[in-house]
Amino acid sequence: MTAFRFEAGGIEFEFTGDHTYVMGVVNVSPESNNQQTVAHSAESALEMARRYRDHGVRVIDLGGQSSHYLAEELSVGTELSRLLPAIEKLAGNGFVVSVDTWKPEVARRSLEAGAAIVNDTGGMRNAEMVAVVAAMNVPVVVTYVEGETPHAVGDLEFVDDKASQVAERFAPLVDSLIDRGLTKLILDPGIAINYPSDYEAYTRQQLQVIRHIDAIRRLGHPVLVPIPRKRELSRVMAYVAMALEYGADMIRVHDPEEACDLVRLFGREVP
């Protein structure tokens, strides 16, 4: 991938292949399975974001709706009531905020409130979401998901070279998004999406995808590796180390202190 750059939240992001940005997860969804990332108020979200920034996190990924397929789907109004106060607080204090949602109206209102990036876990296949991102001219994370939304998934398809399959399926989507004026694309292979599939088989496939992310990077856009949450922190850190070793342009993490330490160890700090 050639050098790729864009501005988000007043900050210039440059992807050269030599460093890795860290995106830290803050959830304002109290039912989240990842309780260590849950903030119960806008003020506590700000406190958490400040800790993340001290560790080296550059983007705060804010979520108000659990994406687990077993979670209850919230109304747009409920999701926004959770997100907007935190977005306003974080953006008002200089944080680059990514909003994690697959709902176009949530994305639009979040961007108007100060979010700078859309993390579309619905995979940018919703025409309304495409229109929102194009109108606001913001960067977007395009997530690979085998379903209409993370709540509408079945068993994951297991293949020998999943990264190549993801790249093949991404290619026409990327072309169509570019044709509609969206050029600030970050590609997420979707290995943190939950599926009702064999846990150990999925674990092995997640690792295989990281080993072959060059297949996705050849599409010409930065690749974000979402680090899956595991019961064992040692496994989480193994994913982080692999993502860094194989040159992820960005990682999305729930354990920012440990992840940022590994970024420094691997010499992939952002200049």
N, C-alpha and C positions, 0 to 999 in steps of 0.2 A: 504494500500500500504506500502510495506517495504521501507526503505531508498533507495533513487535513486539519483545517482550523475553523472554529466558529466562536462567536461571542454568546455568552449566556449570563444573565444577571450582572452585566457590566464587567465580566471576567473573560479574558481571552483563553480559550482552550486550544492547545495545539497537540496534534497526535502525529508523532514522528516514528513510532515504533520503539523508541528508546526509553520510554517511561510509562508509568501506569497511574492514572487518576483513581482515587478511592471515593466511592459513593457510599455513604453511611445511612443505614435504614433507621428512621424514626417512625414509629407507628402511633397513630391516635385512635387505634381500634383496640379497645380493651379486651376483646375476645381473641386477639392474636395469639397464635401458638408460641410466639417469640416474646415472652414477657419481659425480657431484659431490654427490649427496644421500645416498650410501651410508655408513652407520655400521657398523663391523665389531665393535662391542661396545656394551654399555649405557653405558659411560663415554664413548665417543666420540659416542654419540647425545646425551648430556647436553651435551657440549662444543659440538656443532653447534647444539643448541637454544638454548644460551646466546648464541651468536653471532646466531642468528635474532632472539632477543628484543631484543638490543641494537639491531638494525636497525628493530624495530617490529612484529615478528610477534606475534600474540596467541594463535594456536592452532597446535600441532604436529600434523601429520597423519602418523601413524606407520604404515608398511606393511611387512608381512613376506612378502607374496606379490606377485610381478609380475602386473599385470593384462593385460599384452600377450597377445593371443590365441595367439601362438607360444610363450609361456612354458610350462614344465612346471607342472602343478597340484600343489601340495604337499598333503601330508596335514595334517589339523587339528593333529596333534601337532607336526609340524615347524614349521608357521606359529606356533604358540603358543610353541615353544621359542625362536624368534627374538624374538617380540614382548614376552613377559611381563617379562623382565629390564629391557628398555628402558622399558616402561610404568611399572614400579615405580620406576625411577630418576627418570624425568621427573616423574611425579606427586608423588613424594616431595620434589621440589625446586620444587614450586609451579607446574608447567606444566599448562596445559589441553591434554589429549591427545585427539586424535581417532584412532580406529582405522579404518584403511582395509581393509575386508574384505567379502566377500559371504557368509561362512560363519557361521551363527548361533552355533555353539559357540565359535568364535573370538571373536565379538563378546561373548558372555556372559562368558567367562573374562577377556577384556580389561577389561571394565567392572568386574568384581570386583577386578581388580588395580589399578584407579585411573583407567582411561580415562574420559572424561566425555562424549564424543560418538561416535556411530557414523557412519562414512562408508560407506554401503552401495552399493558399485559394482554390486550385483546389482539395484538399483532398488526395493527394499522390496516385492517381489512374492512372497517366500518367507514362508509363514505362520509358520514357526519364528522367522525373524528379526523379524517383526512382534511375536510374543509376547515375545521377549527385550527388545526396545526398550520395549514397553508395560510389562512387569514392572519394568524398571529406571527407567522414567520419565526418559529422557535425550533430548537433542536428537539428531536424525538427519538426515544429508544424504541426500536421495533423488535418486539419479542416474538420468538417462534413458539407457537402453541398449537397443539393438535386438538382443536375445538374452536367453537365460535368465541368463547370467553374461557377464562380459567375455571369457571363454575360449570362449564358445559364440555367437560373432557371425558373420554373413555379410556380404555387401556392404551398405553403408549405403544407405538409400533417400534419394535426392536429390529435393527439392521446392523450389518457388520461395520458399516462406515456411516454413522449417523451424521457426522459433521458435513460430509459431502451431500447427504440427502437434504439436510437443512439448507445448505448453500444452494442446491438446485431448486428448492422450493422458494427460497428467498429471491432468487434472481429476477423472475418476472415481476414480483411485487415491488422490488427496489426500482426497476425500470419504470413501472407505472407511477410510483410515487414521485420520481424525478420528473416524469412527464407532466405531473400536476403541480410542479413547482417546489417540491420538498427535496432539499438537497442536504440538510443538516441531519443526516441519519446516523444513528449508532445501532449496530446490530447485536442482538442478544439471542444466543442459541437456545434459550429457554430451559436450561437444565435445572432451574430452581422452581419450575412449575410442578405442582403436585398432580400425580396421576394415580388411579387405583390399580397400579401395576405391581409386579414383583419388586420388592424393595431392593434386594441385593442385585438383581439384574439391572435395575435403573441406576444404582450406584456405580456399577461397572461401566455403564454406558455414559454416565456423566463424565467420568474420568477420561473415557475414550474421546469424547467430544473436545475436551480441553486439549488433549494431545494433538488434535487435528484442526485447531481453530484457524490455521492458515487457509483452509478450504473456504472458510467464510470471509476471511480478510481479503481474499483475492477478488471479492466483489467491489473492493475499492473504498470501503468505509470502516471506521473504527469498530472494534469488537469489544463489547462489554461482557465479561464473564460474571454471572450472578452466582455467588458462592452459596451452594445449598446448605441449609441448616441441618446438622446431624446431632444425634444425641451425644456423640463424643467430640469434644473440642479438638482432639488430635486429628480426627478425620476432617474437620472443617479447615484446620490449618494445612493439612495435606492438599486440599483443593486450592487454597490460596497460593501455596508454594508452586503448585503445578501451573496455575494461571500466570504467575509471574515468570516462571521458567519458559513458558511457551508464548510469552510476549503479549498478554492481554493489554489492551489500551485503557481499559477501565475495569475495576472490580466492584461489585455491589456486595456489601458485607453487613453482618449483624454484630460482628466482634471487631470494632475498628481499632482498638488499641493493639491487639495482637496482629491484625492484618497490616497496619501501618508499620509496625516493627519489622515485619517480613519484607515490606516494600523497601525499607531502608537497607536491610540485610542484602537484598538482591541488587541493590544499586539502581533501583528504578524510581527514585524520587522524582517528583515533578520540579523542574528548575524554578 
